Amino acid sequence: MALFAGLLALFTRKGGRIHRAAGTVFFAAMLVMAAFAAWLAVTIPGQLVNLFIALFAAYLVTTAWLTVRRPEGAVGIGEKLALVVGVLLSAPFVILCGQVILGLPLMVKSVIPIEGPVRIALFGFTTVLVIAALSDVRVVLIGGISGAPRIGRHLWRMCLGLTMAAGSAFTNGLPRLLPGPMHVPPAFFFPQFIPLALMVFWLIKVRFTPWLGRSAATA
């Protein structure tokens, strides 16, 4: 449901009734998925890292949804709570990256060696976490955002949540349904790049073209 609703929101008129309804369905579906992921991470041994990923997915879509629900140039308790969550989520990963870089003993045991693609994924994930936390700091300090930065904040967080859902579905969920031992066909990696490509397209359109002004005038 998250994949379908997310794509529907991306390809319908922004701010329109279908876009808003699809976005709300996507938001709710992602929260349900994150809740089950967090529960499984706690109940299944060796999966504790997925608790942080589940919380991050919920944090992304919640702050994205809250951004467009909040009036322009305003900030409330939701943004302040998001700031705390963002800092608490990013801090352990920053420490973990420092331990990996310096070759120190890791504060958590990993069933997968942190090397090669796993190391790249860790650094990339941590970078996004830090950017999100710094963005929350900025929003709280300046008392809210408006215009293109506001739409951009909503856009990249929603698209990144959709990317996480696509990656989870196509590189983890669907391969388990294939016959034989679990394997991930190379083609299954491509769907998660679709939301990222659309995110880049829309960020450029929102920030560097008159699209936002024309859309507001039409509304």
Beta strands, then each sheet from edge to edge (+ up, - down):
end
